[in-house]
Amino acid sequence: MIGLYYLPLVLLCEETGIPLEGATKALQSLIEAHFCDYCPREQMIWVPEMARIQIADKLAPSDNRIKGIIREASKYRKSRFFNEFMNRYRQAFHLSSLLKIEAPSKPIRRGFKDPTKPRAGTGA
């Protein structure tokens, strides 16, 4: 939806049925045509126009899709393409709040009891 996603070359080959050499050449052609960019170290692809095509040119600040965009983009904060995404769509999709996302304010609740305390009825 937003044009940022994890794409190992092995998966690209599997999904397209093209051998690695052909898939690599095809990907390189798309990069040279400025359709996308790829980071082999991260195995991430960035398709700059995808969000505009899949979502819209611009969204109203009250559009519910903004929450979904923020949720999806947040997954890729450590990607080298994150800043490119933000530079391209920050204003059009009202994503300033994405820069303010921090750790949850409430502590994460664990489903396990403290291991240092014996469980009732174990005799320990």
N, CA and C atoms as a LAMMPS dump frame, in Angstrom:
ITEM: TIMESTEP
0
ITEM: NUMBER OF ATOMS
372
ITEM: BOX BOUNDS ff ff ff
-5.0000000000000000e+02 5.0000000000000000e+02
-5.0000000000000000e+02 5.0000000000000000e+02
-5.0000000000000000e+02 5.0000000000000000e+02
ITEM: ATOMS id mol type element x y z
1 1 1 N 0.816 -1.195 0
2 1 2 C 0 0 0
3 1 3 C 0.861 1.26 0
4 2 1 N 1.935 1.295 0.807
5 2 2 C 2.73 2.519 0.906
6 2 3 C 3.997 2.48 0.054
7 3 1 N 4.309 1.342 -0.535
8 3 2 C 5.473 1.264 -1.408
9 3 3 C 6.764 0.897 -0.717
10 4 1 N 6.71 0.614 0.565
11 4 2 C 7.871 0.141 1.32
12 4 3 C 7.579 -1.274 1.763
13 5 1 N 8.452 -2.196 1.401
14 5 2 C 8.229 -3.543 1.899
15 5 3 C 9.471 -4.411 1.785
16 6 1 N 9.475 -5.447 2.589
17 6 2 C 10.541 -6.434 2.638
18 6 3 C 10.402 -7.346 1.428
19 7 1 N 11.485 -7.491 0.665
20 7 2 C 11.429 -8.329 -0.524
21 7 3 C 12.77 -9.02 -0.755
22 8 1 N 12.978 -10.174 -0.123
23 8 2 C 14.197 -10.933 -0.41
24 8 3 C 14.187 -11.383 -1.877
25 9 1 N 15.343 -11.398 -2.498
26 9 2 C 15.413 -11.803 -3.904
27 9 3 C 14.898 -13.225 -4.107
28 10 1 N 15.089 -14.089 -3.133
29 10 2 C 14.586 -15.457 -3.229
30 10 3 C 13.072 -15.45 -3.375
31 11 1 N 12.404 -14.589 -2.625
32 11 2 C 10.95 -14.472 -2.712
33 11 3 C 10.538 -13.895 -4.064
34 12 1 N 11.285 -12.913 -4.546
35 12 2 C 11.007 -12.344 -5.859
36 12 3 C 11.075 -13.438 -6.93
37 13 1 N 12.086 -14.275 -6.857
38 13 2 C 12.231 -15.376 -7.812
39 13 3 C 11.07 -16.36 -7.686
40 14 1 N 10.734 -16.692 -6.464
41 14 2 C 9.652 -17.648 -6.228
42 14 3 C 8.313 -17.11 -6.737
43 15 1 N 8.026 -15.851 -6.453
44 15 2 C 6.747 -15.264 -6.839
45 15 3 C 6.621 -15.04 -8.342
46 16 1 N 7.741 -14.755 -9.006
47 16 2 C 7.686 -14.476 -10.441
48 16 3 C 8.009 -15.694 -11.3
49 17 1 N 8.632 -16.705 -10.696
50 17 2 C 9.051 -17.873 -11.46
51 17 3 C 10.279 -17.607 -12.323
52 18 1 N 10.97 -16.518 -12.046
53 18 2 C 12.173 -16.143 -12.802
54 18 3 C 13.401 -16.555 -11.999
55 19 1 N 14.407 -17.153 -12.645
56 19 2 C 15.65 -17.491 -11.938
57 19 3 C 16.334 -16.236 -11.38
58 20 1 N 17.214 -16.421 -10.42
59 20 2 C 17.862 -15.315 -9.717
60 20 3 C 18.514 -14.324 -10.683
61 21 1 N 19.231 -14.806 -11.654
62 21 2 C 19.92 -13.907 -12.589
63 21 3 C 18.917 -13.019 -13.343
64 22 1 N 17.848 -13.611 -13.825
65 22 2 C 16.829 -12.843 -14.545
66 22 3 C 16.101 -11.88 -13.64
67 23 1 N 15.788 -12.308 -12.428
68 23 2 C 15.091 -11.438 -11.473
69 23 3 C 15.97 -10.249 -11.091
70 24 1 N 17.248 -10.51 -10.915
71 24 2 C 18.187 -9.442 -10.571
72 24 3 C 18.287 -8.428 -11.71
73 25 1 N 18.357 -8.906 -12.931
74 25 2 C 18.413 -8.006 -14.09
75 25 3 C 17.12 -7.199 -14.219
76 26 1 N 15.988 -7.835 -14.01
77 26 2 C 14.706 -7.134 -14.093
78 26 3 C 14.62 -6.057 -13.018
79 27 1 N 15.022 -6.391 -11.805
80 27 2 C 15.006 -5.421 -10.713
81 27 3 C 15.934 -4.253 -11.034
82 28 1 N 17.111 -4.548 -11.567
83 28 2 C 18.052 -3.495 -11.929
84 28 3 C 17.46 -2.573 -12.999
85 29 1 N 16.733 -3.147 -13.944
86 29 2 C 16.08 -2.334 -14.984
87 29 3 C 15.044 -1.398 -14.374
88 30 1 N 14.293 -1.885 -13.396
89 30 2 C 13.29 -1.055 -12.723
90 30 3 C 13.954 0.069 -11.924
91 31 1 N 15.094 -0.23 -11.338
92 31 2 C 15.841 0.785 -10.586
93 31 3 C 16.357 1.854 -11.539
94 32 1 N 16.933 1.419 -12.656
95 32 2 C 17.465 2.367 -13.641
96 32 3 C 16.366 3.23 -14.258
97 33 1 N 15.155 2.708 -14.334
98 33 2 C 14.016 3.463 -14.866
99 33 3 C 13.379 4.357 -13.789
100 34 1 N 13.966 4.362 -12.597
101 34 2 C 13.478 5.155 -11.46
102 34 3 C 12.076 4.751 -11.016
103 35 1 N 11.728 3.497 -11.245
104 35 2 C 10.443 2.972 -10.776
105 35 3 C 10.526 2.606 -9.3
106 36 1 N 11.688 2.099 -8.892
107 36 2 C 11.867 1.667 -7.511
108 36 3 C 13.332 1.771 -7.131
109 37 1 N 13.602 1.507 -5.871
110 37 2 C 14.968 1.396 -5.376
111 37 3 C 14.997 0.164 -4.485
112 38 1 N 16.155 -0.458 -4.378
113 38 2 C 16.282 -1.695 -3.613
114 38 3 C 17.545 -1.646 -2.772
115 39 1 N 17.438 -2.124 -1.545
116 39 2 C 18.597 -2.236 -0.658
117 39 3 C 18.837 -3.715 -0.39
118 40 1 N 19.876 -4.294 -0.995
119 40 2 C 20.125 -5.727 -0.788
120 40 3 C 20.458 -6.077 0.663
121 41 1 N 21.111 -5.164 1.37
122 41 2 C 21.464 -5.448 2.768
123 41 3 C 20.205 -5.591 3.613
124 42 1 N 19.239 -4.697 3.435
125 42 2 C 17.984 -4.742 4.179
126 42 3 C 16.946 -5.649 3.516
127 43 1 N 17.17 -5.97 2.246
128 43 2 C 16.197 -6.701 1.433
129 43 3 C 14.869 -5.946 1.407
130 44 1 N 14.985 -4.629 1.244
131 44 2 C 13.83 -3.733 1.227
132 44 3 C 13.718 -3.091 -0.142
133 45 1 N 12.483 -2.921 -0.577
134 45 2 C 12.21 -2.218 -1.819
135 45 3 C 11.38 -0.987 -1.512
136 46 1 N 11.591 0.063 -2.298
137 46 2 C 10.863 1.325 -2.155
138 46 3 C 10.351 1.696 -3.532
139 47 1 N 9.036 1.757 -3.657
140 47 2 C 8.373 2.159 -4.894
141 47 3 C 7.746 3.522 -4.603
142 48 1 N 8.434 4.608 -4.968
143 48 2 C 8.011 5.945 -4.55
144 48 3 C 6.585 6.343 -4.92
145 49 1 N 6.079 5.919 -6.046
146 49 2 C 4.746 6.354 -6.472
147 49 3 C 3.615 5.426 -6.002
148 50 1 N 3.963 4.334 -5.339
149 50 2 C 2.935 3.357 -4.981
150 50 3 C 1.861 3.931 -4.05
151 51 1 N 2.264 4.653 -3.016
152 51 2 C 1.268 5.194 -2.076
153 51 3 C 0.347 6.179 -2.783
154 52 1 N 0.878 6.977 -3.684
155 52 2 C 0.045 7.923 -4.425
156 52 3 C -0.965 7.18 -5.288
157 53 1 N -0.526 6.097 -5.916
158 53 2 C -1.41 5.321 -6.79
159 53 3 C -2.405 4.485 -5.981
160 54 1 N -1.934 3.839 -4.931
161 54 2 C -2.78 2.947 -4.135
162 54 3 C -3.727 3.696 -3.195
163 55 1 N -3.295 4.873 -2.719
164 55 2 C -4.073 5.579 -1.707
165 55 3 C -4.714 6.838 -2.294
166 56 1 N -3.9 7.841 -2.584
167 56 2 C -4.404 9.104 -3.139
168 56 3 C -3.236 10.062 -3.306
169 57 1 N -3.48 11.142 -4.04
170 57 2 C -2.467 12.193 -4.145
171 57 3 C -2.309 12.912 -2.811
172 58 1 N -3.437 13.186 -2.171
173 58 2 C -3.47 13.865 -0.875
174 58 3 C -4.643 13.321 -0.072
175 59 1 N -4.519 13.426 1.245
176 59 2 C -5.607 13.029 2.13
177 59 3 C -6.014 14.2 3.006
178 60 1 N -7.277 14.235 3.384
179 60 2 C -7.743 15.219 4.361
180 60 3 C -7.191 14.817 5.73
181 61 1 N -6.894 15.775 6.589
182 61 2 C -6.345 15.444 7.913
183 61 3 C -7.213 14.485 8.717
184 62 1 N -8.501 14.431 8.453
185 62 2 C -9.414 13.56 9.202
186 62 3 C -9.585 12.185 8.555
187 63 1 N -8.91 11.913 7.462
188 63 2 C -9.069 10.639 6.746
189 63 3 C -8.576 9.474 7.606
190 64 1 N -9.415 8.476 7.766
191 64 2 C -9.072 7.311 8.592
192 64 3 C -7.904 6.501 8.036
193 65 1 N -7.603 6.634 6.77
194 65 2 C -6.491 5.882 6.179
195 65 3 C -5.139 6.327 6.719
196 66 1 N -5.067 7.514 7.27
197 66 2 C -3.803 8.018 7.812
198 66 3 C -3.3 7.107 8.928
199 67 1 N -4.195 6.63 9.769
200 67 2 C -3.789 5.721 10.855
201 67 3 C -3.146 4.459 10.286
202 68 1 N -3.719 3.91 9.233
203 68 2 C -3.158 2.721 8.604
204 68 3 C -1.802 2.989 7.974
205 69 1 N -1.662 4.15 7.369
206 69 2 C -0.38 4.525 6.762
207 69 3 C 0.68 4.654 7.848
208 70 1 N 0.328 5.304 8.942
209 70 2 C 1.268 5.461 10.056
210 70 3 C 1.658 4.104 10.624
211 71 1 N 0.68 3.243 10.819
212 71 2 C 0.951 1.906 11.354
213 71 3 C 1.911 1.147 10.429
214 72 1 N 1.652 1.201 9.131
215 72 2 C 2.484 0.484 8.167
216 72 3 C 3.884 1.098 8.068
217 73 1 N 3.965 2.412 7.958
218 73 2 C 5.264 3.081 7.822
219 73 3 C 6.118 2.918 9.071
220 74 1 N 5.488 2.839 10.232
221 74 2 C 6.234 2.691 11.489
222 74 3 C 7.078 1.423 11.51
223 75 1 N 6.652 0.42 10.789
224 75 2 C 7.402 -0.843 10.731
225 75 3 C 8.782 -0.66 10.093
226 76 1 N 8.918 0.404 9.314
227 76 2 C 10.136 0.582 8.518
228 76 3 C 10.955 1.786 8.959
229 77 1 N 10.786 2.206 10.197
230 77 2 C 11.509 3.379 10.702
231 77 3 C 13.024 3.227 10.59
232 78 1 N 13.538 2.02 10.674
233 78 2 C 14.987 1.809 10.625
234 78 3 C 15.504 1.6 9.202
235 79 1 N 14.61 1.556 8.249
236 79 2 C 15.012 1.363 6.856
237 79 3 C 15.649 2.627 6.296
238 80 1 N 16.579 2.453 5.396
239 80 2 C 17.194 3.618 4.746
240 80 3 C 16.182 4.365 3.885
241 81 1 N 15.067 3.732 3.54
242 81 2 C 14.053 4.363 2.705
243 81 3 C 13 5.135 3.5
244 82 1 N 13.012 4.999 4.812
245 82 2 C 11.989 5.653 5.632
246 82 3 C 11.984 7.168 5.42
247 83 1 N 13.156 7.783 5.45
248 83 2 C 13.213 9.236 5.276
249 83 3 C 12.748 9.646 3.886
250 84 1 N 13.042 8.841 2.882
251 84 2 C 12.567 9.142 1.534
252 84 3 C 11.035 9.085 1.494
253 85 1 N 10.475 8.074 2.143
254 85 2 C 9.018 7.964 2.22
255 85 3 C 8.433 9.202 2.904
256 86 1 N 9.025 9.571 4.04
257 86 2 C 8.517 10.714 4.794
258 86 3 C 8.648 12.006 3.989
259 87 1 N 9.763 12.193 3.31
260 87 2 C 9.934 13.402 2.506
261 87 3 C 8.905 13.465 1.38
262 88 1 N 8.574 12.323 0.834
263 88 2 C 7.624 12.268 -0.289
264 88 3 C 6.174 12.462 0.167
265 89 1 N 5.8 11.884 1.332
266 89 2 C 4.387 11.839 1.719
267 89 3 C 4.017 12.558 3.018
268 90 1 N 4.963 13.125 3.719
269 90 2 C 4.675 13.763 5.016
270 90 3 C 3.531 14.77 4.911
271 91 1 N 3.613 15.692 3.989
272 91 2 C 2.578 16.724 3.88
273 91 3 C 1.301 16.187 3.253
274 92 1 N 1.419 15.425 2.188
275 92 2 C 0.23 14.929 1.476
276 92 3 C -0.642 14.046 2.355
277 93 1 N -0.006 13.283 3.267
278 93 2 C -0.747 12.352 4.113
279 93 3 C -0.77 12.78 5.579
280 94 1 N -0.313 13.985 5.892
281 94 2 C -0.353 14.522 7.266
282 94 3 C 0.337 13.569 8.237
283 95 1 N 1.602 13.284 7.98
284 95 2 C 2.328 12.28 8.753
285 95 3 C 3.265 12.864 9.797
286 96 1 N 3.1 14.116 10.162
287 96 2 C 3.98 14.712 11.165
288 96 3 C 3.95 13.927 12.466
289 97 1 N 2.792 13.356 12.797
290 97 2 C 2.679 12.601 14.053
291 97 3 C 3.529 11.334 14.012
292 98 1 N 3.869 10.842 12.827
293 98 2 C 4.699 9.642 12.714
294 98 3 C 6.074 9.884 13.32
295 99 1 N 6.556 11.092 13.244
296 99 2 C 7.863 11.406 13.816
297 99 3 C 7.827 11.439 15.329
298 100 1 N 6.629 11.568 15.904
299 100 2 C 6.476 11.682 17.353
300 100 3 C 6.163 10.349 18.018
301 101 1 N 6.025 9.277 17.234
302 101 2 C 5.679 7.985 17.812
303 101 3 C 6.845 7.478 18.651
304 102 1 N 6.572 7.176 19.857
305 102 2 C 7.579 6.671 20.791
306 102 3 C 7.127 5.319 21.318
307 103 1 N 7.819 4.839 22.321
308 103 2 C 7.446 3.585 22.96
309 103 3 C 6.073 3.745 23.605
310 104 1 N 5.351 2.64 23.77
311 104 2 C 4.029 2.735 24.401
312 104 3 C 4.122 3.378 25.778
313 105 1 N 3.114 4.174 26.131
314 105 2 C 3.135 4.85 27.424
315 105 3 C 2.845 3.89 28.572
316 106 1 N 2.095 2.824 28.294
317 106 2 C 1.8 1.837 29.327
318 106 3 C 2.828 0.717 29.246
319 107 1 N 3.247 0.173 30.399
320 107 2 C 4.176 -0.949 30.347
321 107 3 C 3.512 -2.154 29.678
322 108 1 N 4.308 -2.927 29.004
323 108 2 C 3.788 -4.128 28.347
324 108 3 C 3.48 -5.161 29.406
325 109 1 N 2.263 -5.709 29.377
326 109 2 C 1.858 -6.72 30.353
327 109 3 C 2.323 -8.082 29.863
328 110 1 N 2.914 -8.807 30.713
329 110 2 C 3.393 -10.146 30.389
330 110 3 C 2.372 -11.166 30.871
331 111 1 N 2.266 -12.27 30.181
332 111 2 C 1.331 -13.317 30.551
333 111 3 C 1.922 -14.328 31.515
334 112 1 N 3.139 -14.082 31.989
335 112 2 C 3.808 -15.033 32.862
336 112 3 C 4.02 -14.416 34.23
337 113 1 N 4.012 -15.271 35.246
338 113 2 C 4.248 -14.801 36.608
339 113 3 C 5.74 -14.688 36.838
340 114 1 N 6.106 -13.99 37.882
341 114 2 C 7.502 -13.817 38.255
342 114 3 C 8.125 -15.19 38.501
343 115 1 N 9.178 -15.56 37.774
344 115 2 C 9.772 -16.892 37.923
345 115 3 C 10.467 -17.1 39.249
346 116 1 N 10.744 -16.027 40
347 116 2 C 11.424 -16.203 41.276
348 116 3 C 10.472 -16.606 42.387
349 117 1 N 9.172 -16.495 42.138
350 117 2 C 8.184 -16.895 43.157
351 117 3 C 7.635 -18.264 42.803
352 118 1 N 7.626 -19.192 43.763
353 118 2 C 7.088 -20.509 43.459
354 118 3 C 5.58 -20.454 43.225
355 119 1 N 5.112 -21.327 42.359
356 119 2 C 3.686 -21.4 42.102
357 119 3 C 2.992 -22.094 43.266
358 120 1 N 1.769 -21.716 43.522
359 120 2 C 1.011 -22.295 44.626
360 120 3 C 0.829 -23.785 44.378
361 121 1 N 1.014 -24.594 45.435
362 121 2 C 0.792 -26.022 45.36
363 121 3 C 1.97 -26.819 44.823
364 122 1 N 3.121 -26.148 44.578
365 122 2 C 4.27 -26.894 44.052
366 122 3 C 5.185 -27.364 45.169
367 123 1 N 4.975 -26.841 46.372
368 123 2 C 5.783 -27.263 47.501
369 123 3 C 7.162 -26.673 47.49
370 124 1 N 7.461 -25.83 46.596
371 124 2 C 8.793 -25.232 46.52
372 124 3 C 8.904 -24.03 47.385
